[in-house]
Amino acid sequence: MPAIETVRRFTAQVLSGDHAGAIRDWYMPDATMQENQSPPRQGRDALVAQEQATLDRMLRVETQLLAEPLIAGDTVVIRWRFTFHPKSGGTRSMEEVAWQTWHGDRIAAETFFYDPAQMKA
């Protein structure tokens, strides 16, 4: 079970805009990440590369923590809002809930739940 201080350090890194670095620093080497009911992606290096590719398409991403993370044993739940400013123009915001399974001080698995309609412009 992660300590609240550990989870706060993780969320602080994400809030700083270091999204890919947070994956690199906090996820286990064989971590999985899943969006809604899509098949999970696996492997920290692949997760970092995909996150960086998304960030590379943006001028910036604004990140907000919408509630204090909830911790119950190895499960951490975080509610986020991301506002994307693509290089191609426009702005898109989305809210999501991240459901994480931690092993000690590292994230082993994460599923994001969000309404994909939020990303349509």
N, C-alpha and C positions, 0 to 999 in steps of 0.2 A: 504494500500500500504506500503510495507516495505521500509525503508530508505536504501540508498546504503551502509551506514555503517553497518547496520544489515546484509545485504546480504554478505558483505565482512567478517564479523565475522563468518557467516555460512561457507563460502568457505574456510576461514582460518582453521577452525576446520577439514574440509574434507581434505584439503591439508596436515595437520599435521599427517594424517593417522588414525584419530579417526572417521572412517566411521560410526560405530555403535553408537558411542556417539553423532555424529551429528544428527542422526535420533532421538535418545532419547531426545536430547536437543532442537531441532528445529521443530519437527513435532507435529501436534496436536494429541491428543489421538485417534481420529477416522480417522486419515489420510489414504489416499490410495496411492498406488504406482503401476504403470503399466509399463510393458516393451513392446514396440512396440504395437502390437494389442492383446497381451495376456490379459486374464481377470485380472482386478485389484486385488491386495491383500489389505486387510484393517486391520487397527489397529496398532498403533505405536509399541506395545510390540511384535506383530508378525513380524513387519518389522525389528525391532532391532534383533530379534532372527534369522531371515533368513540372515541378513547381517553378523551377527557374525558367523553363520555356514559357510558362504562363506569365511570369513576371516580366520577361523580356518583351512581351507584347503590350505592356502597359507603360504609360508615363509615370503612374504611381498607383498605389493601392492604399486606401485609408482603412484602418482596422480599429474596430471598437469592441470592447468586452461589454456585453449587455447585462451580465449578472455575474455575481461571484461564482466561480466554479464549484460544482458539487462533487464531493468525494465520498464514495461508499466502498470500502475495501480497495480492490484493485481497479474499480470503475471510477472514471472521472468524466463529468459532463460539463461542457462549456458552450455557452451561447454567444455567438459572434455576429457582427455585422461587418461586411466588407463592401467598400465602395471602390469600384474599378474605374480607372480613367485610361481607356485604351489609346494607344498611339494613333489609331484610326479615327479617333474622335468619339464624342459622347461620354456618358457616364452611366454606369449600371451599379445598383446596390442590391445586395442579397443578405438575408439573415439565414443562419444555419445553426444547427445543434451538432456539436462534435461529441460522439460517444466513444471514449477511449478505454482501452484495457492496458493498464500499466503492469510491468513486472519490475518491482523495485522502483528505481528512479528513471526508468525508460519506458517509452510507449511501445507496446507490442502490436496493437491493432487499433484502428480508428475507423469509425463509420460516420460519415457526414449525412445529415438529414436536412433537406431543404426543398423548397418548391422551385423546380427548374423554370417556371414561368417568370420568376423574378429577373432572370437574365435576358429576357426578350425585350427588345427596344422597339 
